[in-house]
Amino acid sequence: MRRPAAVFLTFALAAAVGGCGDDTPAPAVTPPPPSERVTAAPVTLACGSSRLKIPAPPPPLARSGTFGRLGSLARRLTVKGVTWHDDDGELLRAGVVCGVRTAEQFATLVARSTLTAYRGKPALRWTTRGGLRNFMWLESPGTAVYLAATPGLTAQLRQTAAAIRQGAS
């Protein structure tokens, strides 16, 4: 007796939701073309009179907050930054570190980092225990630019670094 009841229940539910014998196709969901997608506004961060324009990353990354501290720094400095994330848990951070005046001070700012150069300026790169890729360069005396990304957004990290401009209003 159970089988006829299960069959009856299946047909009743299918008829109620229009799943059986309904020839109307479901509407197709298509994303808007790239020209119509809403893009986030760029962010301007400042250290004193030095202002940097940081472009917003493309979708699906969405702004998720701000930060004011970097645990990797060897000493306390003023930090201002923004965070973007996506639904898959990928993360991109961009910010400024204020107060580093010389290349010598900058080179000792993060323990276990690799000293390199970016745009002819001193730069540091390091990876945290959680796998976050960090990159920072001394843009001008008193202003360092900080970027970090999870492994899936390493390419976005490079694109964001290349698009950052000083002197934005």
DSSP file (Angstrom, degrees, kcal/mol; ACC not computed):
  #  RESIDUE AA STRUCTURE BP1 BP2  ACC     N-H-->O    O-->H-N    N-H-->O    O-->H-N    TCO  KAPPA ALPHA  PHI   PSI    X-CA   Y-CA   Z-CA
    1    1 A M     >        0   0    0      0, 0.0     4,-1.3     0, 0.0     5,-0.1   0.000 360.0 360.0 360.0 -19.3    0.0    0.0    0.0
    2    2 A R  H  >  +     0   0    0      1,-0.2     4,-2.4     2,-0.2     5,-0.2   0.895 360.0  57.3 -69.2 -38.2    2.9    2.3    0.4
    3    3 A R  H  > S+     0   0    0      1,-0.2     4,-2.6     2,-0.2     5,-0.2   0.928 105.3  48.3 -63.5 -46.6    3.8    2.5   -3.3
    4    4 A P  H  > S+     0   0    0      0, 0.0     4,-2.6     0, 0.0    -1,-0.2   0.885 112.4  51.0 -61.6 -34.2    0.5    3.7   -4.5
    5    5 A A  H  X S+     0   0    0     -4,-1.3     4,-2.5     2,-0.2    -2,-0.2   0.916 111.5  46.9 -67.8 -40.9    0.5    6.4   -1.7
    6    6 A A  H  X S+     0   0    0     -4,-2.4     4,-2.2     2,-0.2    -1,-0.2   0.903 113.9  47.6 -66.6 -40.9    4.0    7.5   -2.8
    7    7 A V  H  X S+     0   0    0     -4,-2.6     4,-2.4     2,-0.2     5,-0.2   0.926 112.6  48.9 -65.2 -44.8    3.1    7.6   -6.4
    8    8 A F  H  X S+     0   0    0     -4,-2.6     4,-2.5    -5,-0.2    -2,-0.2   0.919 111.8  49.4 -60.2 -44.4   -0.1    9.5   -5.7
    9    9 A L  H  X S+     0   0    0     -4,-2.5     4,-2.4     2,-0.2    -1,-0.2   0.895 110.3  50.8 -63.0 -41.0    1.8   12.0   -3.5
   10   10 A T  H  X S+     0   0    0     -4,-2.2     4,-2.3     2,-0.2    -2,-0.2   0.930 112.8  45.1 -62.5 -46.6    4.4   12.5   -6.3
   11   11 A F  H  X S+     0   0    0     -4,-2.4     4,-2.3     1,-0.2    -2,-0.2   0.883 112.7  51.6 -66.1 -37.7    1.8   13.2   -8.9
   12   12 A A  H  X S+     0   0    0     -4,-2.5     4,-1.8    -5,-0.2    -2,-0.2   0.916 112.6  44.6 -65.9 -42.6   -0.1   15.5   -6.6
   13   13 A L  H  X S+     0   0    0     -4,-2.4     4,-1.9     2,-0.2     6,-0.2   0.898 112.6  51.5 -68.8 -39.4    3.0   17.6   -5.8
   14   14 A A  H  X>S+     0   0    0     -4,-2.3     5,-2.4     1,-0.2     6,-0.9   0.905 111.9  46.6 -64.2 -41.2    4.1   17.7   -9.5
   15   15 A A  H  <5S+     0   0    0     -4,-2.3     3,-0.3     3,-0.2    -1,-0.2   0.858 109.9  54.8 -68.4 -34.7    0.7   18.9  -10.5
   16   16 A A  H  <5S+     0   0    0     -4,-1.8    -2,-0.2     1,-0.2    -1,-0.2   0.867 115.7  36.4 -69.1 -36.1    0.6   21.5   -7.7
   17   17 A V  H  <5S-     0   0    0     -4,-1.9    -1,-0.2    -5,-0.1    -2,-0.2   0.406 111.8-115.4 -98.4   3.1    3.9   23.1   -8.7
   18   18 A G  T  <5S+     0   0    0     -4,-0.6     4,-0.2    -3,-0.3    -3,-0.2   0.774  74.7 130.7  74.2  26.5    3.4   22.7  -12.5
   19   19 A G      < +     0   0    0     -5,-2.4     2,-0.5    -6,-0.2    -4,-0.2   0.636  57.1  61.8 -87.6 -14.6    6.3   20.3  -12.9
   20   20 A C  S    S-     0   0    0     -6,-0.9    -1,-0.1     1,-0.1     3,-0.1  -0.950 119.1  -4.8-119.3 121.1    4.5   17.6  -14.9
   21   21 A G  S    S+     0   0    0     -2,-0.5     2,-0.7     1,-0.3    -1,-0.1   0.507  90.4 133.1  82.2   3.8    2.9   18.3  -18.3
   22   22 A D        -     0   0    0     -4,-0.2    -1,-0.3     1,-0.1    -7,-0.0  -0.804  35.3-172.1 -92.1 116.1    3.8   22.0  -18.1
   23   23 A D        +     0   0    0     -2,-0.7    -1,-0.1    -3,-0.1    -2,-0.0   0.440  49.3 112.2 -88.2   0.2    5.3   23.1  -21.4
   24   24 A T        -     0   0    0      1,-0.1     2,-0.1     3,-0.0    -2,-0.1  -0.630  66.5-134.0 -76.4 118.5    6.3   26.6  -20.3
   25   25 A P        -     0   0    0      0, 0.0    -2,-0.1     0, 0.0     3,-0.1  -0.388  23.0-104.3 -71.8 150.2   10.0   26.8  -20.1
   26   26 A A        -     0   0    0      1,-0.1     2,-0.1    -2,-0.1     0, 0.0  -0.485  44.6-100.0 -69.7 141.7   11.7   28.4  -17.1
   27   27 A P        -     0   0    0      0, 0.0     2,-0.3     0, 0.0    -1,-0.1  -0.395  37.6-119.0 -65.7 139.0   13.0   31.9  -17.8
   28   28 A A        -     0   0    0     -2,-0.1     2,-0.6    -3,-0.1     0, 0.0  -0.595  19.0-142.3 -79.5 136.3   16.7   32.0  -18.5
   29   29 A V        +     0   0    0     -2,-0.3    -1,-0.0     0, 0.0     0, 0.0  -0.890  24.2 177.9-101.2 118.6   18.7   34.0  -16.1
   30   30 A T        -     0   0    0     -2,-0.6    -2,-0.0     3,-0.0     0, 0.0  -0.962  28.3-120.3-121.5 138.4   21.6   35.9  -17.8
   31   31 A P        -     0   0    0      0, 0.0     6,-0.0     0, 0.0     0, 0.0  -0.379  40.8 -95.6 -70.2 154.5   24.0   38.2  -16.1
   32   32 A P        -     0   0    0      0, 0.0     5,-0.1     0, 0.0     0, 0.0  -0.337  48.9 -92.8 -67.1 153.5   24.1   41.8  -17.4
   33   33 A P    >>  -     0   0    0      0, 0.0     3,-2.2     0, 0.0     4,-0.7  -0.263  40.6-103.5 -63.4 157.0   26.7   42.6  -20.0
   34   34 A P  G >4 S+     0   0    0      0, 0.0     3,-0.7     0, 0.0     0, 0.0   0.806 120.2  60.7 -53.2 -32.3   30.0   44.0  -18.6
   35   35 A S  G 34 S+     0   0    0      1,-0.2     0, 0.0     3,-0.0     0, 0.0   0.735 108.1  44.1 -69.6 -20.1   29.1   47.5  -19.6
   36   36 A E  G <4 S+     0   0    0     -3,-2.2    -1,-0.2     2,-0.1     2,-0.1   0.471  86.5 112.1-102.6  -3.9   26.0   47.5  -17.4
   37   37 A R  S << S-     0   0    0     -4,-0.7     2,-0.5    -3,-0.7     0, 0.0  -0.426  72.7-116.4 -71.1 144.9   27.5   45.9  -14.3
   38   38 A V        -     0   0    0     -2,-0.1     2,-0.4     0, 0.0    -1,-0.1  -0.701  31.7-162.4 -82.5 124.3   27.8   48.2  -11.3
   39   39 A T        -     0   0    0     -2,-0.5     2,-0.1    19,-0.1    17,-0.0  -0.856  20.0-113.6-108.1 145.5   31.4   48.7  -10.3
   40   40 A A        -     0   0    0     -2,-0.4    16,-0.3    17,-0.4    -1,-0.0  -0.357  34.4-104.8 -73.8 154.3   32.5   50.0   -7.0
   41   41 A A        -     0   0    0      1,-0.1    -1,-0.1    14,-0.1     0, 0.0  -0.450  39.1-101.8 -75.8 150.7   34.1   53.4   -6.6
   42   42 A P        -     0   0    0      0, 0.0     2,-0.4     0, 0.0    -1,-0.1  -0.272  34.7-124.5 -67.0 162.3   37.8   53.7   -6.0
   43   43 A V  E     -A   54   0A   0     11,-3.1    11,-3.8    39,-0.0     2,-0.5  -0.903  13.0-151.8-112.6 136.8   39.0   54.4   -2.5
   44   44 A T  E     -A   53   0A   0     -2,-0.4     2,-0.3     9,-0.2     9,-0.2  -0.948  16.0-176.7-109.3 124.0   41.3   57.3   -1.6
   45   45 A L  E     -A   52   0A   0      7,-2.4     7,-3.1    -2,-0.5     2,-0.4  -0.909   6.9-159.6-118.6 147.4   43.6   56.7    1.4
   46   46 A A  E     -A   51   0A   0     -2,-0.3     2,-0.4     5,-0.2     5,-0.2  -0.955  23.7-167.0-134.0 147.5   45.9   59.4    2.9
   47   47 A C  E >  S-A   50   0A   0      3,-2.6     3,-2.1    -2,-0.4     2,-0.3  -0.940  78.6 -53.9-123.3 103.8   49.0   59.7    5.1
   48   48 A G  T 3  S-     0   0    0     -2,-0.4    94,-0.0     1,-0.3    50,-0.0  -0.483 123.0 -17.5  62.6-123.8   49.2   63.4    5.9
   49   49 A S  T 3  S+     0   0    0     -2,-0.3     2,-0.6    -3,-0.1    -1,-0.3   0.531 116.2  99.6 -91.6  -6.6   49.2   65.3    2.7
   50   50 A S  E <   -A   47   0A   0     -3,-2.1    -3,-2.6    92,-0.0     2,-0.4  -0.718  55.7-171.5 -84.0 119.8   50.1   62.2    0.6
   51   51 A R  E     -A   46   0A   0     -2,-0.6   116,-2.9    -5,-0.2   117,-0.7  -0.917   7.3-165.0-116.9 139.6   46.9   60.7   -1.0
   52   52 A L  E     -AB  45 166A   0     -7,-3.1    -7,-2.4    -2,-0.4     2,-0.6  -0.979  12.7-144.3-125.3 135.1   46.7   57.4   -2.9
   53   53 A K  E     -AB  44 165A   0    112,-3.0   112,-1.7    -2,-0.4    -9,-0.2  -0.875  16.3-167.4 -99.3 118.2   43.8   56.3   -5.2
   54   54 A I  E     -A   43   0A   0    -11,-3.8   -11,-3.1    -2,-0.6   110,-0.1  -0.923  18.5-131.2-107.9 118.4   43.2   52.6   -4.9
   55   55 A P        -     0   0    0      0, 0.0   -14,-0.1     0, 0.0   108,-0.1  -0.354  21.9-113.0 -69.1 146.8   40.9   51.1   -7.6
   56   56 A A        -     0   0    0    -16,-0.3     6,-0.0     1,-0.1     5,-0.0  -0.594  35.8-115.4 -74.9 138.9   38.1   48.9   -6.6
   57   57 A P        -     0   0    0      0, 0.0   -17,-0.4     0, 0.0     6,-0.1  -0.322  35.8 -96.7 -71.7 160.4   38.5   45.3   -7.7
   58   58 A P    >   -     0   0    0      0, 0.0     3,-1.6     0, 0.0   -19,-0.1  -0.277  60.5 -52.0 -72.8 161.3   36.1   43.9  -10.3
   59   59 A P  T 3  S+     0   0    0      0, 0.0     3,-0.1     0, 0.0    27,-0.1  -0.332 114.8  46.3 -58.3 150.8   33.1   41.7   -9.3
   60   60 A P  T 3  S+     0   0    0      0, 0.0     2,-0.2     0, 0.0    27,-0.2  -0.958  97.8  89.4 -88.9   9.6   32.5   39.3   -7.7
   61   61 A L    <   -     0   0    0     -3,-1.6     2,-0.4    25,-0.1    25,-0.2  -0.509  58.9-171.1 -71.2 134.5   34.7   41.0   -5.0
   62   62 A A  E     -C   85   0B   0     23,-2.9    23,-2.4    -2,-0.2     2,-0.1  -0.963  31.1-100.8-126.9 142.9   32.7   43.2   -2.7
   63   63 A R  E     +C   84   0B   0     -2,-0.4    21,-0.3    21,-0.2     3,-0.1  -0.393  39.5 175.3 -63.5 133.7   33.9   45.7   -0.1
   64   64 A S  E     -     0   0B   0     19,-3.4     2,-0.3     1,-0.3    20,-0.2   0.352  48.3 -63.4-127.1   5.0   33.6   44.1    3.3
   65   65 A G  E     -C   83   0B   0     18,-0.9    18,-2.5     2,-0.0    -1,-0.3  -0.940  49.2 -79.8 148.5-168.0   35.2   46.5    5.7
   66   66 A T  E     -C   82   0B   0     -2,-0.3     2,-0.3    16,-0.3    16,-0.3  -0.816  25.6-152.9-128.7 167.4   38.2   48.4    6.9
   67   67 A F  E     -C   81   0B   0     14,-1.8    14,-1.5    -2,-0.3     3,-0.1  -0.986  13.5-175.6-142.6 155.0   41.3   47.7    9.0
   68   68 A G        +     0   0    0     -2,-0.3    11,-0.6    12,-0.2     2,-0.3   0.171  67.0  55.9-133.6  14.9   43.6   49.8   11.1
   69   69 A R        -     0   0    0      9,-0.1     2,-0.5     7,-0.0    -1,-0.1  -0.996  53.6-158.1-152.2 143.0   46.3   47.4   12.2
   70   70 A L    >   -     0   0    0     -2,-0.3     3,-1.2     7,-0.2     7,-0.1  -0.979   8.7-157.8-122.2 116.9   48.8   45.0   10.6
   71   71 A G  T 3  S+     0   0    0     -2,-0.5    -1,-0.1     1,-0.2     0, 0.0   0.704  87.9  64.1 -66.1 -20.2   50.0   42.2   12.9
   72   72 A S  T 3  S+     0   0    0     38,-0.1    39,-0.6     2,-0.0    -1,-0.2   0.647  76.1 108.0 -79.5 -15.4   53.2   41.7   10.9
   73   73 A L  B <   -I  110   0C   0     -3,-1.2    37,-0.2    37,-0.1    36,-0.1  -0.396  65.6-142.7 -69.9 139.7   54.6   45.1   11.5
   74   74 A A  S    S+     0   0    0     35,-3.2     2,-0.3    -2,-0.1    -1,-0.1   0.713  84.5  22.2 -74.0 -21.9   57.6   45.3   13.9
   75   75 A R  S    S-     0   0    0     34,-0.3     2,-0.4     0, 0.0    -1,-0.1  -0.957  94.8 -87.2-142.5 162.3   56.4   48.5   15.5
   76   76 A R        +     0   0    0     -2,-0.3     2,-0.3    -7,-0.0    -7,-0.0  -0.550  53.0 159.7 -74.8 124.9   53.2   50.4   15.8
   77   77 A L        -     0   0    0     -2,-0.4     2,-0.4    -7,-0.1    -7,-0.2  -0.917  48.7 -88.0-136.0 162.4   52.4   52.7   12.9
   78   78 A T  E     - D   0  98B   0     20,-0.9    20,-3.3    -2,-0.3     2,-0.4  -0.615  47.7-173.7 -74.7 127.0   49.2   54.3   11.6
   79   79 A V  E     + D   0  97B   0    -11,-0.6     2,-0.4    -2,-0.4    18,-0.2  -0.982  11.3 179.2-125.9 134.1   47.5   51.9    9.2
   80   80 A K  E     + D   0  96B   0     16,-2.2    16,-2.8    -2,-0.4     2,-0.3  -0.996  21.6 142.8-133.2 127.9   44.4   52.7    7.1
   81   81 A G  E     -CD  67  95B   0    -14,-1.5   -14,-1.8    -2,-0.4     2,-0.3  -0.988  36.7-132.2-160.5 168.4   42.9   50.2    4.7
   82   82 A V  E     -CD  66  94B   0     12,-2.8    12,-2.3    -2,-0.3     2,-0.4  -0.893  16.6-147.3-125.3 155.4   40.0   48.5    3.1
   83   83 A T  E     -CD  65  93B   0    -18,-2.5   -19,-3.4    -2,-0.3   -18,-0.9  -0.967   9.6-172.5-126.2 138.8   39.1   44.9    2.6
   84   84 A W  E     +CD  63  92B   0      8,-3.0     8,-2.6    -2,-0.4     2,-0.3  -0.949  10.8 173.6-123.7 149.8   37.2   43.1   -0.3
   85   85 A H  E     -CD  62  91B   0    -23,-2.4   -23,-2.9    -2,-0.3     2,-0.2  -0.949  17.6-142.6-146.3 167.6   36.0   39.5   -0.4
   86   86 A D    >   -     0   0    0      4,-1.6     3,-1.4    -2,-0.3   -25,-0.1  -0.719  39.0 -94.8-123.7 179.6   34.0   37.1   -2.5
   87   87 A D  T 3  S+     0   0    0      1,-0.3   -26,-0.0    -2,-0.2    -1,-0.0   0.666 118.5  63.2 -71.0 -16.5   31.6   34.3   -1.7
   88   88 A D  T 3  S-     0   0    0      2,-0.1    -1,-0.3     1,-0.0    -3,-0.0   0.426 119.4-103.6 -88.4   1.7   34.4   31.7   -2.1
   89   89 A G  S <  S+     0   0    0     -3,-1.4    -2,-0.1     1,-0.3     2,-0.1   0.481  71.7 146.1  91.1   2.5   36.4   33.1    0.8
   90   90 A E        -     0   0    0     62,-0.1    -4,-1.6    60,-0.1     2,-0.4  -0.470  30.6-159.3 -73.4 149.3   39.0   34.9   -1.3
   91   91 A L  E     -D   85   0B   0     -6,-0.2    59,-1.9    -2,-0.1     2,-0.4  -0.983  17.8-172.8-137.6 139.5   40.2   38.1    0.2
   92   92 A L  E     -DE  84 149B   0     -8,-2.6    -8,-3.0    -2,-0.4     2,-0.4  -0.998   9.7-173.0-132.2 129.3   42.0   41.3   -1.1
   93   93 A R  E     +DE  83 148B   0     55,-3.0    55,-2.2    -2,-0.4     2,-0.3  -0.953   4.1 179.2-122.8 142.0   43.3   44.0    1.3
   94   94 A A  E     +DE  82 147B   0    -12,-2.3   -12,-2.8    -2,-0.4     2,-0.3  -0.998  18.9 130.3-140.6 139.5   44.7   47.4    0.3
   95   95 A G  E     -DE  81 146B   0     51,-2.7    51,-3.1    -2,-0.3     2,-0.4  -0.964  44.4-102.8-167.4-177.0   46.0   50.2    2.6
   96   96 A V  E     -DE  80 145B   0    -16,-2.8   -16,-2.2    -2,-0.3     2,-0.5  -0.949  16.2-151.0-124.2 146.8   48.6   52.7    3.6
   97   97 A V  E     -DE  79 144B   0     47,-2.7    47,-2.2    -2,-0.4     3,-0.4  -0.980  21.5-154.9-117.3 118.5   51.1   52.5    6.4
   98   98 A C  E     +DE  78 143B   0    -20,-3.3   -20,-0.9    -2,-0.5    45,-0.2  -0.732  62.0  38.5-100.8 141.1   52.0   56.0    7.7
   99   99 A G        +     0   0    0     43,-1.9     2,-0.7    -2,-0.3    -1,-0.2   0.326  66.5 124.3 113.1  -7.3   55.2   57.1    9.4
  100  100 A V        +     0   0    0     -3,-0.4    42,-3.2    42,-0.3    -1,-0.3  -0.779  29.0 171.5 -87.9 114.6   58.0   55.2    7.7
  101  101 A R        +     0   0    0     -2,-0.7     2,-0.3    40,-0.3    -1,-0.2   0.823  52.5  38.9 -96.0 -35.3   60.4   57.9    6.5
  102  102 A T  S  > S-     0   0    0     39,-0.1     4,-2.2     1,-0.1     5,-0.1  -0.769  73.7-119.9-121.2 162.2   63.5   56.1    5.3
  103  103 A A  H  > S+     0   0    0     -2,-0.3     4,-2.5     1,-0.2     5,-0.1   0.842 114.8  57.0 -65.1 -33.3   64.4   53.0    3.3
  104  104 A E  H  > S+     0   0    0      2,-0.2     4,-0.9     1,-0.2    -1,-0.2   0.918 108.6  45.1 -65.0 -43.7   66.4   51.7    6.3
  105  105 A Q  H >4 S+     0   0    0      1,-0.2     3,-0.6     2,-0.2    -2,-0.2   0.915 113.9  50.8 -63.2 -42.4   63.3   52.0    8.6
  106  106 A F  H >< S+     0   0    0     -4,-2.2     3,-1.8     1,-0.2     4,-0.4   0.904 102.8  58.7 -63.4 -42.5   61.2   50.4    5.9
  107  107 A A  H 3< S+     0   0    0     -4,-2.5     3,-0.3     1,-0.3    -1,-0.2   0.757 110.0  43.5 -61.7 -25.9   63.6   47.4    5.4
  108  108 A T  T << S+     0   0    0     -4,-0.9    -1,-0.3    -3,-0.6    -2,-0.2   0.242  86.2  98.6-102.5  13.2   63.2   46.4    9.0
  109  109 A L  S <  S+     0   0    0     -3,-1.8   -35,-3.2     1,-0.2     2,-0.5   0.823  84.7  36.5 -72.7 -33.2   59.5   46.8    9.3
  110  110 A V  B >  S-I   73   0C   0     -4,-0.4     3,-0.9    -3,-0.3    -1,-0.2  -0.974  80.0-134.2-128.0 119.1   58.5   43.2    8.8
  111  111 A A  T 3  S+     0   0    0    -39,-0.6     3,-0.1    -2,-0.5    -3,-0.0  -0.386  89.6  16.2 -66.4 147.0   60.4   40.3   10.2
  112  112 A R  T 3  S+     0   0    0      1,-0.2     2,-0.3    -2,-0.1    -1,-0.2   0.814  95.5 134.3  58.4  34.7   61.0   37.3    7.8
  113  113 A S    <   -     0   0    0     -3,-0.9     2,-0.5    -6,-0.2    -1,-0.2  -0.721  57.1-118.3-106.6 163.4   60.1   39.4    4.8
  114  114 A T  E     -F  125   0B   0     11,-2.8    11,-1.6    -2,-0.3     2,-0.4  -0.899  22.1-137.8-103.8 125.3   62.0   39.6    1.5
  115  115 A L  E     +F  124   0B   0     -2,-0.5     9,-0.2     9,-0.2     2,-0.2  -0.693  41.8 142.1 -83.2 129.2   63.4   42.9    0.5
  116  116 A T  E     -F  123   0B   0      7,-3.2     7,-2.6    -2,-0.4     2,-0.3  -0.668  43.9-100.6-144.4-163.6   62.9   43.7   -3.2
  117  117 A A  E     -F  122   0B   0      5,-0.3     2,-0.4    -2,-0.2    20,-0.0  -0.975  21.6-172.5-133.1 148.4   62.0   46.7   -5.4
  118  118 A Y  E >  S-F  121   0B   0      3,-2.7     3,-1.6    -2,-0.3    20,-0.1  -0.967  80.4 -10.8-141.2 123.2   58.8   47.9   -7.0
  119  119 A R  T 3  S-     0   0    0     -2,-0.4    -1,-0.0     1,-0.3    18,-0.0   0.821 130.0 -57.1  55.7  33.0   58.8   50.8   -9.5
  120  120 A G  T 3  S+     0   0    0      1,-0.3    -1,-0.3     3,-0.0    -3,-0.0   0.618 118.1 110.6  76.5  13.3   62.3   51.5   -8.4
  121  121 A K  E <  S-F  118   0B   0     -3,-1.6    -3,-2.7     1,-0.0    -1,-0.3  -0.861  79.6 -89.0-119.1 152.9   61.3   51.9   -4.7
  122  122 A P  E     -F  117   0B   0      0, 0.0    16,-2.4     0, 0.0     2,-0.3  -0.332  51.2-179.0 -61.8 140.6   62.1   49.6   -1.8
  123  123 A A  E     -FG 116 137B   0     -7,-2.6    -7,-3.2    14,-0.2     2,-0.4  -0.971  17.8-152.5-141.1 153.7   59.5   46.8   -1.3
  124  124 A L  E     -FG 115 136B   0     12,-3.3    12,-2.5    -2,-0.3     2,-0.4  -0.960   9.3-173.4-124.5 144.0   58.8   43.9    1.0
  125  125 A R  E     +FG 114 135B   0    -11,-1.6   -11,-2.8    -2,-0.4     2,-0.3  -0.999  14.4 152.7-136.4 144.2   56.9   40.7    0.4
  126  126 A W  E     - G   0 134B   0      8,-1.8     8,-3.2    -2,-0.4     2,-0.4  -0.980  33.2-130.8-160.1 161.8   56.0   38.0    2.8
  127  127 A T  E     - G   0 133B   0     -2,-0.3     6,-0.2     6,-0.2     2,-0.1  -0.981  23.1-137.7-121.6 132.5   53.4   35.3    3.4
  128  128 A T    >   -     0   0    0      4,-2.1     3,-2.1    -2,-0.4     6,-0.0  -0.339  31.7-101.0 -82.3 168.7   51.6   34.9    6.7
  129  129 A R  T 3  S+     0   0    0      1,-0.3    -1,-0.1     2,-0.1    -2,-0.0   0.806 122.9  59.2 -59.6 -29.4   51.0   31.5    8.4
  130  130 A G  T 3  S-     0   0    0      2,-0.1    -1,-0.3     1,-0.0    -2,-0.0   0.467 122.2-105.1 -80.0  -0.8   47.4   31.6    7.1
  131  131 A G    <   +     0   0    0     -3,-2.1     2,-0.4     1,-0.3    -2,-0.1   0.478  67.8 151.1  93.3   2.7   48.6   31.8    3.5
  132  132 A L        -     0   0    0     18,-0.1    -4,-2.1     1,-0.1     2,-0.5  -0.555  41.6-137.8 -71.7 125.6   47.9   35.5    2.9
  133  133 A R  E     -GH 127 149B   0     16,-3.1    16,-2.1    -2,-0.4     2,-0.4  -0.762  23.8-164.7 -86.3 122.9   50.3   36.9    0.3
  134  134 A N  E     +GH 126 148B   0     -8,-3.2    -8,-1.8    -2,-0.5     2,-0.3  -0.864  13.3 176.2-114.3 143.7   51.5   40.4    1.5
  135  135 A F  E     +GH 125 147B   0     12,-3.0    12,-3.0    -2,-0.4     2,-0.3  -0.986   3.5 170.7-146.6 133.0   53.3   43.1   -0.5
  136  136 A M  E     -GH 124 146B   0    -12,-2.5   -12,-3.3    -2,-0.3     2,-0.3  -0.998   6.5-174.5-146.4 139.3   54.3   46.6    0.6
  137  137 A W  E     -GH 123 145B   0      8,-1.9     8,-2.9    -2,-0.3     2,-1.1  -0.970  33.5-113.3-134.4 154.0   56.4   49.3   -1.0
  138  138 A L  E     + H   0 144B   0    -16,-2.4     6,-0.3    -2,-0.3   -20,-0.1  -0.722  33.2 179.2 -85.6  99.2   57.6   52.7    0.2
  139  139 A E  E     -     0   0B   0     -2,-1.1    -1,-0.2     4,-1.1     5,-0.2   0.917  66.7 -21.0 -69.3 -44.8   55.7   55.1   -2.1
  140  140 A S  E >  S- H   0 143B   0      3,-1.9     3,-2.8    -3,-0.1    -1,-0.3  -0.961  93.1 -62.9-156.3 163.4   57.1   58.3   -0.6
  141  141 A P  T 3  S+     0   0    0      0, 0.0   -40,-0.3     0, 0.0   -39,-0.1  -0.361 127.6  14.4 -56.4 121.7   58.8   59.3    2.7
  142  142 A G  T 3  S+     0   0    0    -42,-3.2   -43,-1.9    -2,-0.2     2,-0.4   0.255 115.7  83.2  97.6 -11.2   56.1   58.7    5.3
  143  143 A T  E <   +EH  98 140B   0     -3,-2.8    -3,-1.9   -43,-0.3    -4,-1.1  -0.961  47.4 176.3-134.8 117.8   53.8   56.6    3.1
  144  144 A A  E     -EH  97 138B   0    -47,-2.2   -47,-2.7    -2,-0.4     2,-0.5  -0.937  24.5-135.7-113.9 142.5   54.0   52.9    2.3
  145  145 A V  E     -EH  96 137B   0     -8,-2.9    -8,-1.9    -2,-0.4     2,-0.4  -0.842  20.1-161.7 -98.5 131.7   51.4   51.1    0.2
  146  146 A Y  E     +EH  95 136B   0    -51,-3.1   -51,-2.7    -2,-0.5     2,-0.3  -0.947  13.1 171.9-118.5 133.2   50.2   47.7    1.6
  147  147 A L  E     +EH  94 135B   0    -12,-3.0   -12,-3.0    -2,-0.4     2,-0.3  -0.989   1.6 174.6-135.0 145.4   48.4   45.0   -0.4
  148  148 A A  E     +EH  93 134B   0    -55,-2.2   -55,-3.0    -2,-0.3     2,-0.3  -0.992   1.2 173.9-148.6 149.5   47.5   41.4    0.5
  149  149 A A  E     -EH  92 133B   0    -16,-2.1   -16,-3.1    -2,-0.3   -57,-0.2  -0.994  33.3-110.3-152.9 152.0   45.6   38.6   -1.1
  150  150 A T    >   -     0   0    0    -59,-1.9     3,-2.3    -2,-0.3   -18,-0.1  -0.412  51.7 -94.3 -74.0 162.2   44.7   35.0   -0.6
  151  151 A P  G >  S+     0   0    0      0, 0.0     3,-1.2     0, 0.0     4,-0.2   0.800 123.2  59.7 -53.6 -33.6   46.3   32.6   -3.1
  152  152 A G  G 3  S+     0   0    0      1,-0.2     3,-0.2     2,-0.1     4,-0.1   0.655 107.4  46.7 -70.7 -13.7   43.4   32.7   -5.5
  153  153 A L  G <> S+     0   0    0     -3,-2.3     4,-1.9   -62,-0.2    -1,-0.2   0.096  71.3 116.1-114.6  22.2   43.7   36.4   -6.0
  154  154 A T  H <> S+     0   0    0     -3,-1.2     4,-1.6     1,-0.2    -1,-0.1   0.888  79.0  51.2 -59.2 -39.7   47.4   36.7   -6.6
  155  155 A A  H  > S+     0   0    0      1,-0.2     4,-2.0    -4,-0.2    -1,-0.2   0.892 108.2  52.2 -64.2 -38.9   46.8   38.0  -10.1
  156  156 A Q  H  > S+     0   0    0      1,-0.2     4,-2.6     2,-0.2    -1,-0.2   0.844 103.5  59.2 -65.2 -33.1   44.4   40.6   -8.8
  157  157 A L  H  X S+     0   0    0     -4,-1.9     4,-2.3     2,-0.2    -1,-0.2   0.924 107.0  45.9 -60.3 -45.6   47.1   41.7   -6.3
  158  158 A R  H  X S+     0   0    0     -4,-1.6     4,-2.1     2,-0.2    -2,-0.2   0.907 112.9  49.6 -65.0 -42.5   49.4   42.5   -9.2
  159  159 A Q  H  X S+     0   0    0     -4,-2.0     4,-1.3     2,-0.2    -2,-0.2   0.905 111.6  48.7 -64.1 -41.6   46.7   44.4  -11.2
  160  160 A T  H  X S+     0   0    0     -4,-2.6     4,-0.9     1,-0.2     3,-0.3   0.918 110.1  51.4 -65.2 -43.5   45.7   46.5   -8.1
  161  161 A A  H >< S+     0   0    0     -4,-2.3     3,-0.7     1,-0.2    -1,-0.2   0.907 109.7  50.1 -59.4 -42.0   49.4   47.4   -7.4
  162  162 A A  H 3< S+     0   0    0     -4,-2.1    -1,-0.2     1,-0.2    -2,-0.2   0.781 111.0  49.7 -67.9 -26.6   49.8   48.5  -11.0
  163  163 A A  H 3< S+     0   0    0     -4,-1.3     2,-0.2    -3,-0.3    -1,-0.2   0.543  81.1 110.8 -92.5  -7.9   46.7   50.7  -10.9
  164  164 A I    <<  -     0   0    0     -4,-0.9     2,-0.4    -3,-0.7  -110,-0.2  -0.508  49.3-168.8 -71.8 132.4   47.4   52.6   -7.6
  165  165 A R  E     -B   53   0A   0   -112,-1.7  -112,-3.0    -2,-0.2     3,-0.5  -0.954  14.3-136.0-126.2 141.8   48.2   56.2   -8.3
  166  166 A Q  E    S+B   52   0A   0     -2,-0.4  -114,-0.2  -114,-0.2  -116,-0.0  -0.644  83.0  37.4 -92.3 152.9   49.6   58.9   -6.0
  167  167 A G  S    S+     0   0    0   -116,-2.9    -1,-0.2    -2,-0.2  -115,-0.2   0.653  74.7 159.7  85.0  16.8   48.2   62.4   -5.8
  168  168 A A              0   0    0   -117,-0.7    -1,-0.2    -3,-0.5  -117,-0.0  -0.386 360.0 360.0 -70.1 150.3   44.5   61.4   -6.2
  169  169 A S              0   0    0     -2,-0.1    -1,-0.1  -118,-0.0  -125,-0.1   0.433 360.0 360.0-100.5 360.0   41.9   63.9   -5.1
